[in-house]
Amino acid sequence: MTTSAWDERAEAYRVSATHATGVDLDLLVDFCEPGPGKDALDVATGGGHVARRLREAGCRVTTCDPSPGMQADVLCWAEDMPFADGSFDAVANRFAAHHFSDVHVAVAEMARVSRGPVVVVDMNYADEAVERAELLRDPGHVKTYSEAEWREIFAAAGLTVADFRLVPRGYPLEDWLARTGCVGEEAAAVRRELAHVTDAEGVWHGDVVVIKGVKR
Ligand SMILES: C[S@@+](CC[C@H](N)C(=O)[O-])C[C@H]1O[C@@H](n2cnc3c(N)ncnc32)[C@H](O)[C@@H]1O
């Protein structure tokens, strides 16, 4: 596995309006039960938007990401994190699980290092056309998961699902393509695959999963 593609895109994620805001981000912060003196971990921090919001809510936040360009506190993969068991009051992860090579191992790692909630936000599985579009736009895409799959992944990690929400979101298609440098024939193919979920303003729509797990 390599992070060079992520290193090149780091600035695009730091300034991305899609990542900086959203009902899913508000819910994630709420589900983390933040507060002064609490220690939180932001896994796959990317442009750091989750970390910023958790800090604003009073937490001490540690960030981790395997891409040096993302400038996280700790360089590591979600599947293998160098933190002791129960190190954090809350562990959060947003818009990254669909890139994980082994999501079961990653969520088990998040459960291991948390002594409180584990909160994951990611795109909900829609259909195979959307999956093909995701992969064309970014060869680092592995898979998005349905509600049933998320519940199984959390259960396998020893987590009880305390809350599960589906939040509708829209992604301006051209900005979304530009973030990963997807142009030409590939971008045209992505537009075709997403035509059934794209509106007249060029925004494509899909649900976002917000899931809170607590240790059994
Ligand atoms: C879309 S960005 C994350 C966005 C950020 N969490 C937010 O909400 O703004 C995806 C991040 O996942 C990271 N990533 C990719 N594969 C990973 C893995 N296996 N473990 C941890 N992080 C990974 C990338 O380096 C990248 O920074």
The ligand as an ORCA input file, in Angstrom:
! r2SCAN-3c Opt
* xyz 0 1
  C     -11.249     11.501      2.494
  S      -9.848     11.537      3.503
  C     -10.455     11.671      5.162
  C     -11.322     12.826      5.450
  C     -11.398     13.266      6.897
  N     -11.548     12.171      7.831
  C     -12.536     14.272      7.060
  O     -13.591     13.937      7.621
  O     -12.354     15.404      6.576
  C      -9.367      9.832      3.558
  C      -8.116      9.609      4.387
  O      -7.991      8.205      4.624
  C      -6.621      7.931      4.708
  N      -6.473      6.465      4.525
  C      -6.542      5.738      3.400
  N      -6.377      4.434      3.678
  C      -6.217      4.335      5.028
  C      -6.012      3.260      5.937
  N      -5.962      1.988      5.524
  N      -5.870      3.548      7.249
  C      -5.956      4.835      7.681
  N      -6.149      5.875      6.876
  C      -6.281      5.631      5.564
  C      -5.987      8.769      3.615
  O      -4.606      8.986      3.827
  C      -6.819     10.041      3.721
  O      -6.198     11.019      4.511
*
